[in-house]
Amino acid sequence: MATMTTDPTDPTGPAPRSAGDPDAYPVLTVLMLMLGGFVLPVVGWLAGVVMLWTGRAWTVGEKWLGTLVWPAVVVVPAALPVLGVLSGAGGAPAWTIAIGLVLAAVAVLVVLPWTFVRLLRAGRR
C-alpha cells in the first residue's frame, strides 16, 4: 500500500514552499493598490502602499513603482487644466482639458494595467 507522504530528497516531488508571503498576499496587495483608490479614495490606496512595502515579494524599485503610479495617474492629467487656468485669464484653454483627458485615458487604460501585471508577476516569483 502506497502512502501519501513525500520524500524531501525526491527530485520529482513538489517543490518546498519558500518562506515568504502567502499566495494571496501579492494579489490582494496589487488589488488594493490599483482599485483601493476607487473604493475608498486615499485610504484604500494607502492600505495597498502599506501592504506593498511590508511585503517581501517585490524589489525596492517595484515598491516605488507601485507607490507612485496611482498618484501620477491622478495628478498629471488633473494638473494640465489647473496649469491652463493659472497661466491664462478666465477658464482653462480647451487644449489643456483635451490633453488632460487623453492622458487620463492612456493612464487608466495602459499604465495601470501594465503596472498591475508587472507587480503581480513580481509577486509570484
MMTF fields as JSON, N, C-alpha, C and O atoms, coordinates in Angstrom:
{
  "mmtfVersion": "1.0.0",
  "mmtfProducer": "UNKNOWN",
  "numBonds": 499,
  "numAtoms": 500,
  "numGroups": 125,
  "numChains": 1,
  "numModels": 1,
  "chainsPerModel": [1],
  "groupsPerChain": [125],
  "chainIdList": ["A"],
  "bondAtomList": [4, 2, 8, 6, 12, 10, 16, 14, 20, 18, 24, 22, 28, 26, 32, 30, 36, 34, 40, 38, 44, 42, 48, 46, 52, 50, 56, 54, 60, 58, 64, 62, 68, 66, 72, 70, 76, 74, 80, 78, 84, 82, 88, 86, 92, 90, 96, 94, 100, 98, 104, 102, 108, 106, 112, 110, 116, 114, 120, 118, 124, 122, 128, 126, 132, 130, 136, 134, 140, 138, 144, 142, 148, 146, 152, 150, 156, 154, 160, 158, 164, 162, 168, 166, 172, 170, 176, 174, 180, 178, 184, 182, 188, 186, 192, 190, 196, 194, 200, 198, 204, 202, 208, 206, 212, 210, 216, 214, 220, 218, 224, 222, 228, 226, 232, 230, 236, 234, 240, 238, 244, 242, 248, 246, 252, 250, 256, 254, 260, 258, 264, 262, 268, 266, 272, 270, 276, 274, 280, 278, 284, 282, 288, 286, 292, 290, 296, 294, 300, 298, 304, 302, 308, 306, 312, 310, 316, 314, 320, 318, 324, 322, 328, 326, 332, 330, 336, 334, 340, 338, 344, 342, 348, 346, 352, 350, 356, 354, 360, 358, 364, 362, 368, 366, 372, 370, 376, 374, 380, 378, 384, 382, 388, 386, 392, 390, 396, 394, 400, 398, 404, 402, 408, 406, 412, 410, 416, 414, 420, 418, 424, 422, 428, 426, 432, 430, 436, 434, 440, 438, 444, 442, 448, 446, 452, 450, 456, 454, 460, 458, 464, 462, 468, 466, 472, 470, 476, 474, 480, 478, 484, 482, 488, 486, 492, 490, 496, 494],
  "bondOrderList": [1, 1, 1, 1, 1, 1, 1, 1, 1, 1, 1, 1, 1, 1, 1, 1, 1, 1, 1, 1, 1, 1, 1, 1, 1, 1, 1, 1, 1, 1, 1, 1, 1, 1, 1, 1, 1, 1, 1, 1, 1, 1, 1, 1, 1, 1, 1, 1, 1, 1, 1, 1, 1, 1, 1, 1, 1, 1, 1, 1, 1, 1, 1, 1, 1, 1, 1, 1, 1, 1, 1, 1, 1, 1, 1, 1, 1, 1, 1, 1, 1, 1, 1, 1, 1, 1, 1, 1, 1, 1, 1, 1, 1, 1, 1, 1, 1, 1, 1, 1, 1, 1, 1, 1, 1, 1, 1, 1, 1, 1, 1, 1, 1, 1, 1, 1, 1, 1, 1, 1, 1, 1, 1, 1],
  "groupList": [{"groupName": "MET", "atomNameList": ["N", "CA", "C", "O"], "elementList": ["N", "C", "C", "O"], "formalChargeList": [0, 0, 0, 0], "bondAtomList": [1, 0, 2, 1, 3, 2], "bondOrderList": [1, 1, 2], "singleLetterCode": "M", "chemCompType": "L-PEPTIDE LINKING"}, {"groupName": "ALA", "atomNameList": ["N", "CA", "C", "O"], "elementList": ["N", "C", "C", "O"], "formalChargeList": [0, 0, 0, 0], "bondAtomList": [1, 0, 2, 1, 3, 2], "bondOrderList": [1, 1, 2], "singleLetterCode": "A", "chemCompType": "L-PEPTIDE LINKING"}, {"groupName": "THR", "atomNameList": ["N", "CA", "C", "O"], "elementList": ["N", "C", "C", "O"], "formalChargeList": [0, 0, 0, 0], "bondAtomList": [1, 0, 2, 1, 3, 2], "bondOrderList": [1, 1, 2], "singleLetterCode": "T", "chemCompType": "L-PEPTIDE LINKING"}, {"groupName": "ASP", "atomNameList": ["N", "CA", "C", "O"], "elementList": ["N", "C", "C", "O"], "formalChargeList": [0, 0, 0, 0], "bondAtomList": [1, 0, 2, 1, 3, 2], "bondOrderList": [1, 1, 2], "singleLetterCode": "D", "chemCompType": "L-PEPTIDE LINKING"}, {"groupName": "PRO", "atomNameList": ["N", "CA", "C", "O"], "elementList": ["N", "C", "C", "O"], "formalChargeList": [0, 0, 0, 0], "bondAtomList": [1, 0, 2, 1, 3, 2], "bondOrderList": [1, 1, 2], "singleLetterCode": "P", "chemCompType": "L-PEPTIDE LINKING"}, {"groupName": "GLY", "atomNameList": ["N", "CA", "C", "O"], "elementList": ["N", "C", "C", "O"], "formalChargeList": [0, 0, 0, 0], "bondAtomList": [1, 0, 2, 1, 3, 2], "bondOrderList": [1, 1, 2], "singleLetterCode": "G", "chemCompType": "PEPTIDE LINKING"}, {"groupName": "ARG", "atomNameList": ["N", "CA", "C", "O"], "elementList": ["N", "C", "C", "O"], "formalChargeList": [0, 0, 0, 0], "bondAtomList": [1, 0, 2, 1, 3, 2], "bondOrderList": [1, 1, 2], "singleLetterCode": "R", "chemCompType": "L-PEPTIDE LINKING"}, {"groupName": "SER", "atomNameList": ["N", "CA", "C", "O"], "elementList": ["N", "C", "C", "O"], "formalChargeList": [0, 0, 0, 0], "bondAtomList": [1, 0, 2, 1, 3, 2], "bondOrderList": [1, 1, 2], "singleLetterCode": "S", "chemCompType": "L-PEPTIDE LINKING"}, {"groupName": "TYR", "atomNameList": ["N", "CA", "C", "O"], "elementList": ["N", "C", "C", "O"], "formalChargeList": [0, 0, 0, 0], "bondAtomList": [1, 0, 2, 1, 3, 2], "bondOrderList": [1, 1, 2], "singleLetterCode": "Y", "chemCompType": "L-PEPTIDE LINKING"}, {"groupName": "VAL", "atomNameList": ["N", "CA", "C", "O"], "elementList": ["N", "C", "C", "O"], "formalChargeList": [0, 0, 0, 0], "bondAtomList": [1, 0, 2, 1, 3, 2], "bondOrderList": [1, 1, 2], "singleLetterCode": "V", "chemCompType": "L-PEPTIDE LINKING"}, {"groupName": "LEU", "atomNameList": ["N", "CA", "C", "O"], "elementList": ["N", "C", "C", "O"], "formalChargeList": [0, 0, 0, 0], "bondAtomList": [1, 0, 2, 1, 3, 2], "bondOrderList": [1, 1, 2], "singleLetterCode": "L", "chemCompType": "L-PEPTIDE LINKING"}, {"groupName": "PHE", "atomNameList": ["N", "CA", "C", "O"], "elementList": ["N", "C", "C", "O"], "formalChargeList": [0, 0, 0, 0], "bondAtomList": [1, 0, 2, 1, 3, 2], "bondOrderList": [1, 1, 2], "singleLetterCode": "F", "chemCompType": "L-PEPTIDE LINKING"}, {"groupName": "TRP", "atomNameList": ["N", "CA", "C", "O"], "elementList": ["N", "C", "C", "O"], "formalChargeList": [0, 0, 0, 0], "bondAtomList": [1, 0, 2, 1, 3, 2], "bondOrderList": [1, 1, 2], "singleLetterCode": "W", "chemCompType": "L-PEPTIDE LINKING"}, {"groupName": "GLU", "atomNameList": ["N", "CA", "C", "O"], "elementList": ["N", "C", "C", "O"], "formalChargeList": [0, 0, 0, 0], "bondAtomList": [1, 0, 2, 1, 3, 2], "bondOrderList": [1, 1, 2], "singleLetterCode": "E", "chemCompType": "L-PEPTIDE LINKING"}, {"groupName": "LYS", "atomNameList": ["N", "CA", "C", "O"], "elementList": ["N", "C", "C", "O"], "formalChargeList": [0, 0, 0, 0], "bondAtomList": [1, 0, 2, 1, 3, 2], "bondOrderList": [1, 1, 2], "singleLetterCode": "K", "chemCompType": "L-PEPTIDE LINKING"}, {"groupName": "ILE", "atomNameList": ["N", "CA", "C", "O"], "elementList": ["N", "C", "C", "O"], "formalChargeList": [0, 0, 0, 0], "bondAtomList": [1, 0, 2, 1, 3, 2], "bondOrderList": [1, 1, 2], "singleLetterCode": "I", "chemCompType": "L-PEPTIDE LINKING"}],
  "groupTypeList": [0, 1, 2, 0, 2, 2, 3, 4, 2, 3, 4, 2, 5, 4, 1, 4, 6, 7, 1, 5, 3, 4, 3, 1, 8, 4, 9, 10, 2, 9, 10, 0, 10, 0, 10, 5, 5, 11, 9, 10, 4, 9, 9, 5, 12, 10, 1, 5, 9, 9, 0, 10, 12, 2, 5, 6, 1, 12, 2, 9, 5, 13, 14, 12, 10, 5, 2, 10, 9, 12, 4, 1, 9, 9, 9, 9, 4, 1, 1, 10, 4, 9, 10, 5, 9, 10, 7, 5, 1, 5, 5, 1, 4, 1, 12, 2, 15, 1, 15, 5, 10, 9, 10, 1, 1, 9, 1, 9, 10, 9, 9, 10, 4, 12, 2, 11, 9, 6, 10, 10, 6, 1, 5, 6, 6],
  "groupIdList": [1, 2, 3, 4, 5, 6, 7, 8, 9, 10, 11, 12, 13, 14, 15, 16, 17, 18, 19, 20, 21, 22, 23, 24, 25, 26, 27, 28, 29, 30, 31, 32, 33, 34, 35, 36, 37, 38, 39, 40, 41, 42, 43, 44, 45, 46, 47, 48, 49, 50, 51, 52, 53, 54, 55, 56, 57, 58, 59, 60, 61, 62, 63, 64, 65, 66, 67, 68, 69, 70, 71, 72, 73, 74, 75, 76, 77, 78, 79, 80, 81, 82, 83, 84, 85, 86, 87, 88, 89, 90, 91, 92, 93, 94, 95, 96, 97, 98, 99, 100, 101, 102, 103, 104, 105, 106, 107, 108, 109, 110, 111, 112, 113, 114, 115, 116, 117, 118, 119, 120, 121, 122, 123, 124, 125],
  "secStructList": [7, 7, 7, 7, 7, 7, 7, 6, 6, 7, 6, 6, 1, 7, 7, 7, 7, 7, 1, 1, 7, 7, 6, 2, 2, 2, 2, 2, 2, 2, 2, 2, 2, 2, 2, 2, 2, 2, 2, 1, 6, 6, 2, 2, 2, 2, 2, 2, 2, 2, 2, 2, 2, 2, 7, 1, 1, 1, 7, 2, 2, 2, 2, 2, 2, 2, 2, 2, 2, 2, 2, 2, 2, 2, 2, 2, 2, 2, 2, 2, 2, 2, 2, 2, 2, 2, 2, 1, 1, 1, 1, 7, 7, 2, 2, 2, 2, 2, 2, 2, 2, 2, 2, 2, 2, 2, 0, 0, 0, 0, 0, 2, 2, 2, 2, 2, 2, 2, 2, 2, 2, 2, 2, 6, 7],
  "xCoordList": [0.845, 0.0, 0.895, 1.81, 0.635, 1.453, 0.927, -0.28, 1.839, 1.444, 1.533, 2.187, 0.88, 0.832, 1.941, 1.913, 2.887, 3.967, 4.952, 5.106, 5.613, 6.593, 7.982, 8.192, 8.9, 10.299, 10.95, 10.928, 11.531, 12.124, 13.316, 13.686, 13.933, 15.084, 14.662, 15.505, 13.382, 12.876, 12.827, 12.088, 13.611, 13.625, 12.335, 12.093, 11.508, 10.259, 9.096, 7.991, 9.332, 8.275, 7.986, 8.67, 6.973, 6.635, 7.735, 8.427, 7.872, 8.888, 8.477, 7.3, 9.426, 9.079, 8.665, 9.175, 7.748, 7.301, 8.415, 9.049, 8.634, 9.652, 9.042, 7.842, 9.886, 9.412, 9.227, 10.202, 8.043, 7.746, 6.291, 5.663, 5.764, 4.376, 3.456, 3.817, 2.276, 1.3, 0.896, 1.078, 0.35, -0.008, -0.996, -0.896, -1.924, -2.953, -2.445, -3.021, -1.407, -0.933, -0.545, -0.985, 0.259, 0.588, -0.642, -0.728, -1.578, -2.785, -3.606, -4.044, -3.81, -4.571, -3.876, -4.528, -2.568, -1.803, -1.981, -2.258, -1.823, -1.945, -3.379, -3.591, -4.359, -5.754, -6.016, -6.71, -5.467, -5.639, -4.969, -5.517, -3.786, -3.088, -3.86, -3.998, -4.357, -4.978, -6.447, -6.91, -7.182, -8.614, -9.011, -10.116, -8.112, -8.427, -8.749, -9.575, -8.11, -8.384, -9.774, -10.334, -10.343, -11.711, -12.721, -13.719, -12.454, -13.396, -13.399, -14.451, -12.241, -12.078, -10.997, -9.813, -11.378, -10.363, -9.333, -9.678, -8.099, -6.907, -6.665, -5.566, -7.652, -7.46, -7.178, -6.286, -7.926, -7.704, -6.328, -5.645, -5.923, -4.588, -3.504, -2.512, -3.685, -2.698, -2.572, -1.468, -3.68, -3.626, -2.807, -2.014, -2.997, -2.207, -0.729, 0.115, -0.408, 1.002, 1.644, 2.778, 0.926, 1.459, 1.684, 2.72, 0.715, 0.862, 2.037, 2.777, 2.214, 3.315, 4.666, 5.55, 4.825, 6.118, 6.429, 7.597, 5.404, 5.666, 5.822, 6.283, 5.448, 5.597, 7.05, 7.839, 7.384, 8.759, 8.935, 10.032, 7.865, 7.907, 8.469, 8.819, 8.564, 8.93, 10.27, 10.676, 10.944, 12.181, 11.822, 10.659, 12.809, 12.568, 12.059, 11.171, 12.602, 12.136, 10.672, 9.916, 10.276, 8.871, 7.97, 6.832, 8.471, 7.688, 7.476, 6.386, 8.503, 8.353, 7.401, 6.595, 7.486, 6.565, 5.129, 4.268, 4.862, 3.52, 3.033, 1.844, 3.942, 3.576, 3.235, 2.279, 3.986, 3.847, 2.926, 2.539, 2.56, 1.769, 0.382, -0.085, -0.286, -1.645, -1.651, -2.46, -0.784, -0.777, -0.432, -0.982, 0.461, 0.813, -0.37, -0.595, -1.121, -2.278, -3.346, -4.064, -3.454, -4.467, -3.958, -4.67, -2.751, -2.244, -1.862, -2.209, -1.16, -0.662, -1.798, -1.76, -2.82, -3.906, -4.689, -5.153, -4.843, -5.595, -4.806, -5.399, -3.495, -2.672, -2.719, -2.584, -2.907, -2.892, -3.99, -3.683, -5.245, -6.25, -5.999, -6.26, -5.5, -5.205, -4.101, -4.191, -3.067, -1.994, -2.508, -2.067, -3.445, -4.049, -4.819, -4.762, -5.536, -6.282, -5.312, -5.518, -4.254, -3.294, -2.512, -2.123, -2.279, -1.472, -2.289, -1.739, -3.575, -4.388, -5.449, -5.699, -6.056, -7.143, -8.445, -8.7, -9.239, -10.526, -10.391, -9.634, -11.134, -11.156, -9.938, -9.096, -9.869, -8.763, -8.937, -10.051, -7.854, -7.947, -8.403, -8.092, -9.13, -9.685, -8.591, -8.792, -7.441, -6.398, -5.833, -5.441, -5.779, -5.263, -6.241, -5.832, -7.525, -8.526, -8.471, -8.548, -8.34, -8.279, -7.049, -7.15, -5.895, -4.668, -4.791, -4.351, -5.384, -5.594, -6.484, -6.216, -7.54, -8.436, -7.743, -7.927, -6.948, -6.213, -5.203, -5.098, -4.471, -3.506, -4.191, -3.674, -5.331, -6.072, -6.517, -6.411, -7.015, -7.458, -6.29, -6.41, -5.158, -3.983, -3.49, -3.119, -3.488, -3.02, -3.893, -3.379, -5.202, -6.108, -6.141, -6.229, -6.072, -6.182, -4.863, -4.867, -3.734, -2.44, -1.525, -1.043, -1.289, -0.306, -0.748, 0.04, -1.982, -2.447, -2.449, -1.942, -3.001, -2.935, -1.503, -1.203, -0.618, 0.77, 1.417, 2.098, 1.204, 1.748, 1.138, 1.844, -0.161, -0.878, -0.248, 0.046, -0.041, 0.536, 1.979, 2.393, 2.73, 4.142, 4.283, 5.099, 3.491, 3.57, 3.05, 3.577, 2.025, 1.536, 2.583, 2.803, 3.225, 4.275, 5.439, 5.977, 5.819, 6.918, 6.526, 7.365, 5.276, 4.816, 4.748, 4.766, 4.672, 4.567, 5.919, 5.975, 7.009, 8.35, 8.685, 9.766],
  "yCoordList": [-1.171, 0.0, 1.24, 1.35, 2.154, 3.363, 4.424, 4.555, 5.163, 6.254, 7.57, 7.666, 8.566, 9.879, 10.812, 12.003, 10.318, 11.186, 11.404, 10.552, 12.545, 12.854, 12.841, 13.207, 12.42, 12.373, 13.698, 14.056, 14.442, 15.74, 15.629, 16.617, 14.456, 14.297, 13.853, 13.766, 13.57, 13.13, 14.32, 15.273, 14.287, 15.429, 15.576, 16.641, 14.554, 14.66, 15.109, 15.326, 15.246, 15.652, 17.134, 17.852, 17.594, 19.019, 19.872, 19.45, 21.069, 21.984, 22.451, 22.717, 22.55, 23.026, 24.487, 25.267, 24.841, 26.239, 27.081, 26.703, 28.21, 29.109, 29.978, 30.257, 30.394, 31.294, 32.67, 33.291, 33.135, 34.421, 34.752, 34.297, 35.537, 35.946, 34.795, 33.975, 34.726, 33.744, 34.021, 35.132, 33.01, 33.153, 34.286, 34.959, 34.507, 35.526, 36.937, 37.909, 37.065, 38.383, 39.278, 40.427, 38.801, 39.681, 40.101, 41.243, 39.197, 39.519, 40.579, 41.557, 40.384, 41.352, 42.713, 43.756, 42.692, 43.938, 44.729, 45.928, 44.06, 44.744, 45.22, 46.304, 44.428, 44.861, 46.104, 47.021, 46.138, 47.321, 48.541, 49.642, 48.35, 49.475, 50.027, 51.241, 49.142, 49.575, 49.965, 50.898, 49.27, 49.517, 50.184, 50.712, 50.159, 50.744, 52.218, 52.713, 52.928, 54.354, 54.629, 55.697, 53.669, 53.821, 53.511, 54.215, 52.451, 52.0, 52.938, 53.435, 53.174, 54.1, 55.104, 54.842, 56.238, 57.192, 57.496, 57.735, 57.482, 57.729, 56.61, 56.057, 56.261, 55.245, 53.877, 53.164, 53.505, 52.228, 52.15, 51.131, 53.224, 53.264, 53.198, 52.488, 53.933, 53.895, 52.498, 52.068, 51.79, 50.41, 49.541, 48.709, 49.733, 48.993, 49.325, 48.441, 50.59, 51.001, 50.36, 49.885, 50.345, 49.711, 48.222, 47.676, 47.566, 46.141, 45.905, 44.934, 46.788, 46.659, 46.76, 45.934, 47.769, 47.994, 46.982, 46.78, 46.339, 45.304, 43.935, 43.006, 43.782, 42.508, 42.255, 43.186, 40.982, 40.612, 40.187, 39.805, 40.252, 39.722, 40.702, 40.294, 41.979, 42.986, 43.622, 43.692, 44.087, 44.835, 46.267, 46.664, 47.025, 48.421, 49.222, 50.059, 48.983, 49.684, 49.385, 50.282, 48.123, 47.76, 48.38, 48.754, 48.487, 49.129, 50.607, 51.133, 51.281, 52.692, 52.838, 53.768, 51.93, 51.965, 51.835, 52.619, 50.86, 50.664, 51.831, 52.148, 52.465, 53.6, 54.835, 55.544, 55.095, 56.356, 56.305, 57.356, 55.115, 55.051, 55.65, 56.382, 55.368, 55.888, 57.414, 58.07, 58.002, 59.47, 60.097, 61.143, 59.483, 60.031, 59.954, 60.874, 58.868, 58.704, 59.751, 60.194, 60.139, 61.114, 62.545, 63.398, 62.813, 64.183, 64.749, 65.89, 63.986, 64.529, 64.986, 66.122, 64.145, 64.65, 65.796, 66.687, 65.793, 66.865, 68.168, 69.243, 68.09, 69.288, 70.152, 71.372, 69.54, 70.326, 71.39, 72.548, 71.052, 72.122, 73.17, 74.355, 72.736, 73.693, 74.644, 75.85, 74.108, 74.965, 75.894, 77.038, 75.399, 76.251, 77.402, 78.516, 77.169, 78.236, 79.24, 80.45, 78.733, 79.629, 80.463, 81.593, 79.914, 80.649, 81.64, 82.622, 81.398, 82.28, 82.991, 82.661, 83.965, 84.687, 83.931, 83.465, 83.814, 83.134, 81.635, 81.175, 80.874, 79.412, 78.769, 79.436, 77.47, 76.713, 76.638, 76.438, 76.797, 76.636, 75.212, 74.262, 75.083, 73.781, 72.744, 71.562, 73.169, 72.197, 71.575, 70.409, 72.317, 71.714, 70.685, 69.665, 70.955, 69.987, 68.739, 67.621, 68.924, 67.783, 66.925, 65.699, 67.549, 66.787, 66.072, 64.931, 66.73, 66.097, 64.873, 63.859, 64.954, 63.806, 62.655, 61.491, 62.982, 61.943, 61.265, 60.039, 62.062, 61.48, 60.617, 59.563, 61.05, 60.267, 58.942, 57.902, 58.967, 57.729, 56.773, 55.578, 57.29, 56.449, 55.88, 54.709, 56.699, 56.237, 55.121, 54.115, 55.285, 54.276, 53.018, 51.912, 53.168, 52.016, 51.31, 50.147, 51.989, 51.389, 51.294, 50.21, 52.399, 52.43, 51.589, 50.794, 51.749, 50.964, 49.464, 48.703, 49.0, 47.552, 47.022, 45.931, 47.781, 47.341, 47.191, 46.201, 48.174, 48.112, 46.951, 46.24, 46.759, 45.677, 44.331, 43.526, 44.085, 42.815, 42.681, 41.607, 43.742, 43.676, 43.344, 42.502, 44.001, 43.728, 42.334, 41.682, 41.873, 40.509, 39.47, 38.511, 39.66, 38.719, 38.722, 37.67, 39.905, 40.003, 39.38, 38.773, 39.52, 38.941, 37.434, 36.803, 36.843, 35.39, 34.717, 33.493, 35.482, 34.884, 33.955, 33.367],
  "zCoordList": [0.0, 0.0, 0.0, 0.817, -0.899, -1.011, -0.055, 0.154, 0.509, 1.403, 0.655, -0.383, 1.183, 0.535, 1.035, 0.726, 1.778, 2.245, 1.111, 0.236, 1.132, 0.099, 0.7, 1.857, -0.102, 0.3, -0.091, -1.268, 0.863, 0.518, -0.407, -1.042, -0.507, -1.4, -2.795, -3.689, -3.003, -4.3, -5.256, -5.006, -6.366, -7.283, -8.077, -8.645, -8.136, -8.89, -8.012, -8.51, -6.734, -5.811, -5.921, -6.651, -5.198, -5.245, -4.62, -3.693, -5.147, -4.623, -3.231, -2.987, -2.334, -0.99, -1.036, -1.84, -0.175, -0.095, 0.498, 1.482, -0.112, 0.417, 1.507, 1.509, 2.421, 3.473, 2.847, 2.425, 2.784, 2.159, 2.36, 3.316, 1.466, 1.556, 1.166, 0.322, 1.767, 1.311, -0.132, -0.63, -0.801, -2.21, -2.468, -3.494, -1.585, -1.809, -1.511, -2.0, -0.74, -0.321, -1.505, -1.552, -2.459, -3.595, -4.398, -4.848, -4.575, -5.335, -4.601, -5.205, -3.312, -2.522, -2.479, -2.538, -2.376, -2.338, -3.629, -3.596, -4.758, -6.045, -6.269, -6.813, -5.858, -5.977, -5.126, -5.565, -3.919, -3.067, -3.686, -3.642, -4.264, -4.892, -6.082, -6.23, -6.92, -8.158, -7.996, -8.653, -7.138, -7.019, -5.709, -5.585, -4.736, -3.44, -3.516, -2.749, -4.429, -4.601, -5.139, -4.894, -5.876, -6.365, -5.264, -5.111, -4.498, -3.479, -2.28, -1.876, -1.721, -0.598, -0.986, -0.772, -1.548, -2.003, -0.918, 0.239, -1.306, -0.496, 0.517, 0.552, 1.336, 2.376, 1.75, 2.208, 0.709, 0.047, -0.579, -0.471, -1.233, -1.838, -0.763, -0.928, 0.335, 1.419, 2.012, 2.347, 2.147, 2.642, 1.69, 2.131, 0.393, -0.588, -0.517, -0.666, -0.289, -0.172, 1.054, 0.987, 2.166, 3.382, 3.13, 3.51, 2.491, 2.18, 1.242, 1.404, 0.263, -0.696, 0.001, -0.226, 0.846, 1.479, 2.58, 2.91, 3.156, 4.162, 3.534, 4.198, 2.266, 1.578, 1.2, 1.04, 1.063, 0.731, -0.719, -1.126, -1.497, -2.858, -3.879, -4.986, -3.537, -4.521, -4.181, -3.021, -5.237, -5.047, -4.648, -4.72, -4.235, -3.851, -5.048, -4.89, -6.235, -7.43, -7.743, -8.116, -7.592, -7.822, -6.76, -7.047, -5.549, -4.489, -4.798, -4.576, -5.307, -5.671, -6.855, -6.89, -7.823, -8.962, -8.475, -8.873, -7.624, -7.105, -6.265, -6.263, -5.557, -4.706, -5.532, -5.215, -6.564, -7.296, -8.505, -9.016, -8.98, -10.209, -10.016, -10.889, -8.916, -8.717, -8.576, -9.232, -7.748, -7.702, -9.054, -9.4, -9.816, -11.129, -12.085, -12.871, -12.022, -12.897, -12.578, -13.475, -11.34, -10.938, -11.098, -11.628, -10.652, -10.583, -11.943, -12.25, -12.757, -14.03, -14.943, -15.415, -15.219, -16.075, -15.437, -16.148, -14.133, -13.466, -13.415, -13.326, -13.469, -13.357, -14.615, -14.53, -15.771, -17.008, -17.061, -17.343, -16.804, -16.798, -15.71, -15.915, -14.571, -13.495, -13.936, -13.71, -14.561, -15.075, -16.168, -16.275, -16.982, -18.016, -17.413, -17.934, -16.335, -15.656, -15.049, -15.146, -14.424, -13.779, -14.785, -14.487, -15.973, -16.946, -17.783, -18.282, -17.938, -18.78, -17.958, -16.799, -18.591, -17.93, -18.17, -19.28, -17.168, -17.314, -17.12, -16.265, -17.924, -17.809, -18.446, -19.048, -18.297, -18.876, -20.388, -20.872, -21.136, -22.583, -22.925, -22.207, -24.007, -24.402, -24.637, -24.357, -25.146, -25.439, -24.168, -24.189, -23.063, -21.824, -21.273, -20.718, -21.426, -20.974, -21.848, -21.34, -23.15, -24.072, -23.801, -23.761, -23.616, -23.331, -21.993, -21.857, -21.01, -19.709, -19.807, -19.164, -20.604, -20.782, -21.515, -21.161, -22.534, -23.265, -22.333, -22.313, -21.573, -20.635, -19.579, -19.208, -19.102, -18.108, -18.709, -18.06, -19.943, -20.592, -20.806, -20.536, -21.289, -21.501, -20.17, -20.089, -19.148, -17.839, -17.298, -16.81, -17.378, -16.827, -17.688, -17.155, -18.999, -19.89, -20.176, -20.579, -19.977, -20.306, -19.083, -18.755, -18.419, -17.338, -16.137, -15.623, -15.689, -14.541, -14.825, -14.001, -15.959, -16.211, -16.348, -15.864, -17.0, -17.139, -15.767, -15.501, -14.899, -13.546, -12.769, -12.054, -12.908, -12.253, -12.616, -11.732, -13.902, -14.367, -13.9, -13.463, -13.989, -13.579, -12.093, -11.719, -11.252, -9.818, -9.478, -8.577, -10.188, -9.949, -10.321, -9.582, -11.464, -11.868, -10.892, -10.548, -10.452, -9.492, -8.157, -7.491, -7.76, -6.503, -6.52, -5.463, -7.696, -7.809, -8.023, -8.144, -8.074, -8.254, -7.134, -7.122]
}
